[in-house]
Amino acid sequence: MKKITANILIIFLLSLTLLQSSYAASAEEIDIRVDAAIEIFNERVKEGRKFLADAKGVLVFPNIVKAGFFIGGEFGEGALRINNKNVNYYRTAGASFGFQFGAQTKAVIIVFLDDEALRKFRNSTGWEVGVDGSIAIADAGAGGSIDSTNISDPIIAFVFGNKGLMIDVSLAGTKYSKINK
């Protein structure tokens, strides 16, 4: 039994490695996907356009893939936008342990509402949620509205577009690293 579990784990980890290497996109591909994710966000969330316009920076991961079989992993690439321009590219990766089985994709938009929080993120060599900073996950209310008067956290995340069998909107332990494109 232990040998079968070890073989399944090895196959799973190799699959994640292949997924990561085959998933790497060019800067142009990331730009197109980021534009599309922001457009979907603006369509689904009332006042979304104004909310993003007031942000100090917006980190967009248009397609994060997560898979798990007791041990899980996730991977995605995106861009940090400041003043509506992509200024840096980032990779997100995370691992999780425990009962899980399946796969999903999701888009994540992380909004920096505070200059200091954005500065700390940009100056880090690898920024991890829960270690280097915390992110509040926003809930767009009825009709997809944002009540910005109740938002006091310096970093807010929106997770949308979940597809697949594994539903998990936690960002705890997720690491973000700058990449060159």
C-alpha positions in Angstrom: 0.0 0.0 0.0 2.8 2.4 0.9 4.5 1.7 -2.5 1.3 2.5 -4.4 0.8 5.7 -2.5 4.4 6.7 -3.1 4.0 6.0 -6.8 0.8 8.0 -7.0 2.6 10.9 -5.2 5.5 10.8 -7.6 3.2 10.7 -10.7 1.2 13.6 -9.2 4.3 15.7 -8.5 5.7 15.0 -12.0 2.4 16.1 -13.5 2.5 19.4 -11.6 6.0 20.0 -12.8 5.0 19.4 -16.4 1.9 21.5 -16.0 4.0 24.4 -14.6 6.6 24.2 -17.4 4.1 23.9 -20.2 1.9 26.6 -18.7 4.5 29.4 -18.8 3.2 32.2 -21.0 4.8 35.1 -22.8 4.4 38.7 -21.6 1.9 39.3 -24.5 -0.2 36.3 -23.6 -0.3 37.4 -19.9 -1.2 40.9 -20.9 -4.2 39.6 -23.0 -5.4 37.3 -20.2 -5.0 40.1 -17.6 -7.1 42.5 -19.7 -9.8 39.8 -20.1 -9.9 39.0 -16.4 -10.2 42.7 -15.5 -13.0 43.1 -18.1 -14.9 40.1 -16.6 -14.4 41.5 -13.1 -15.8 44.9 -14.2 -18.8 43.2 -15.8 -19.6 41.0 -12.8 -18.9 43.6 -10.0 -20.9 46.8 -9.8 -18.5 49.7 -9.2 -15.6 47.4 -10.0 -14.1 49.8 -12.5 -14.1 52.7 -10.0 -12.8 50.4 -7.2 -9.8 49.3 -9.4 -9.2 52.9 -10.6 -8.8 54.0 -6.9 -6.3 51.2 -6.2 -2.6 51.9 -5.7 -1.9 48.6 -7.6 -3.8 45.6 -8.9 -2.2 42.1 -9.1 -4.1 39.9 -11.6 -3.8 36.2 -12.0 -6.3 35.3 -14.8 -5.9 31.5 -14.6 -4.6 29.7 -11.6 -4.7 25.9 -11.9 -5.0 23.8 -8.7 -4.9 20.0 -8.5 -4.7 17.7 -5.6 -4.7 14.1 -4.5 -4.1 14.4 -0.7 -1.2 16.7 -1.6 -2.1 19.6 -3.8 -0.4 22.3 -5.7 -1.4 25.4 -7.6 0.3 27.5 -10.2 -0.4 30.7 -12.2 1.1 33.7 -13.9 -0.1 37.2 -13.8 0.8 40.9 -13.8 0.9 43.8 -11.4 -0.8 46.9 -12.8 -0.2 50.4 -11.6 -2.1 53.3 -13.3 -3.6 50.8 -15.8 -0.2 49.6 -17.0 1.4 46.2 -16.4 4.7 47.0 -14.6 5.9 43.6 -13.4 5.0 39.9 -14.0 4.5 37.4 -11.2 4.1 33.7 -10.6 2.0 32.3 -7.9 2.6 28.8 -6.4 1.3 27.1 -3.4 1.1 23.6 -1.9 -1.5 22.1 0.4 -1.9 18.9 2.4 -4.9 17.1 3.7 -8.0 15.5 2.2 -8.4 16.8 -1.3 -9.0 15.3 -4.7 -9.7 17.0 -7.9 -8.8 20.1 -9.9 -10.0 23.6 -10.5 -9.2 26.8 -12.2 -9.8 30.3 -10.8 -8.9 33.9 -11.4 -7.6 36.1 -8.6 -7.5 39.8 -8.5 -5.5 41.3 -5.5 -6.1 45.0 -4.9 -3.6 47.1 -3.0 -5.4 50.0 -1.4 -2.4 51.3 0.5 0.9 52.6 -0.7 2.9 51.0 2.1 1.4 47.5 1.4 2.1 47.8 -2.3 5.7 49.0 -1.5 6.3 46.0 0.8 5.0 43.6 -1.9 7.1 45.1 -4.7 10.3 45.1 -2.6 9.9 41.5 -1.6 11.8 38.7 -3.3 9.0 36.2 -2.6 5.8 37.4 -0.8 3.8 34.8 1.1 0.2 35.3 2.3 0.0 34.9 6.0 3.8 35.5 6.5 4.6 38.7 4.7 1.1 40.1 4.7 -2.5 39.2 5.0 -5.2 39.5 2.3 -8.9 39.9 3.0 -11.0 38.0 0.6 -13.8 40.2 -0.6 -17.4 39.1 -1.0 -19.2 41.0 -3.7 -22.7 41.5 -2.2 -26.0 40.9 -3.8 -26.0 41.9 -7.4 -22.1 41.9 -7.4 -21.8 45.2 -5.6 -18.8 46.3 -3.5 -19.4 48.4 -0.4 -16.1 50.2 -0.3 -17.1 52.2 2.8 -16.7 49.0 4.8 -13.3 48.0 3.4 -10.6 48.8 5.9 -7.9 46.2 4.9 -5.0 47.4 2.8 -5.1 44.4 0.6 -8.3 42.9 -0.8 -8.6 39.8 -3.0 -11.4 38.8 -5.3 -11.6 35.1 -6.4 -13.9 34.3 -9.3 -14.5 31.9 -12.1 -14.0 28.7 -10.2 -14.4 25.8 -12.6 -13.8 22.2 -11.6 -14.4 19.8 -8.7 -12.3 21.4 -6.0 -13.7 24.5 -4.4 -11.2 26.5 -2.2 -10.9 30.2 -2.0 -8.2 30.3 0.6 -5.0 32.1 -0.3 -3.2 31.2 2.9 0.3 30.0 2.2 0.3 31.1 -1.4 3.6 32.6 -2.5 4.0 35.3 -5.2 7.4 35.8 -6.9 8.4 38.3 -9.5 9.4 36.8 -12.9 11.1 38.3 -16.0 9.1 38.1 -19.2 
